């Protein structure tokens, strides 16, 4: 599957051979995987950016997160569901 594929940007897919299409898909998947491994974070199911390793974060940011966590534990801040925030911003549904 190491076939060199030279395609024009506007070339119809119908003009590709099966082996060219396989090579094109493989190249796209390899590129996506390569980009994913080079990033230092991922986005979880809730859409929150999560660092792969905490030491990659700036110390000031980690200190801020710790203060926020402690405020939550002491119930000094009120937590609301994300859906409520979106509704108040006019971005969510009124289910």
N, C-alpha and C positions, 0 to 999 in steps of 0.2 A: 504494500500500500504506500510505497514511497514514490509514487508517480508524480512527476512535476506537472503542476496544473497551471497553465497560463490562461486566464480568463479576462475578458473585457467586462468592465462594470455593468454595461447594459446588455450583456449577452444573455439571451433567454436560457432558462434552465433546461428547456426541452432539447437544446443543442448539446448538452453534456452527455458523456457516456456514464455508465454506472460507476466505473472505476474513478472517473474524474469527480463525480459527485461524492463518492466515499472519501476520496482524498481531501476534497474541499471541506466536508463535514469534520473529518479527523483534524485538519489544520485548525478549524474554528474551535473545536473542543480543546485541543492542546493550548491554544492561545488563551482561552478562558481560564483553564486550570492554571496556567503559568501566571496569569495576572492575579488570580486568587491567592496563590502561594506567596506572591511578592508583597501583598498588602499586609499591614501589621494589625489588621482588625477584620472583623466580619460583622454583618448585620443580622441580628437574631430575628425570631418570628414576630416580635413586637416592633420591629423596625429600629431597635436601639443599636448603636455602634458599640461593639464589644472588642476590647483589645485582646490579642492573643496572649500577651504577657504584660503583667502590671508594671514591670520595670521599664517598659517602653513609654509609659505615661510620664508627663512632667510631674515632679514632686509637688508643685503648687496645686496642680489639678487633683492629685491624689489626696492632698490635705483638705481641699474643698469638698471632695466626695465624702471624706471621713466626717467632716463637720455636718454635712447634710444628713449622713446616716445617723449620727448621734442625735441631731435635732428630731429626726423621725422617731428614734427609739424613746426619746423623752416626751414625745407627743407635743413638741413645740411648734410643729407645722401640721397643717391639715392636708391630708392626701385625698385627692379626688381621682376618679377613674378618667382615663384618657378620653373616653367617649364623651364624657361630660364637658371636658375642656374643648373638644372639637365642636360640640353643639354650641357652646357659648361663643366660640369664634365664628360660628355660622358655617362650619366646614363639615359637620357630622349630620347624620340622619336623625329625625325626631321619632324614633321607634317607641 
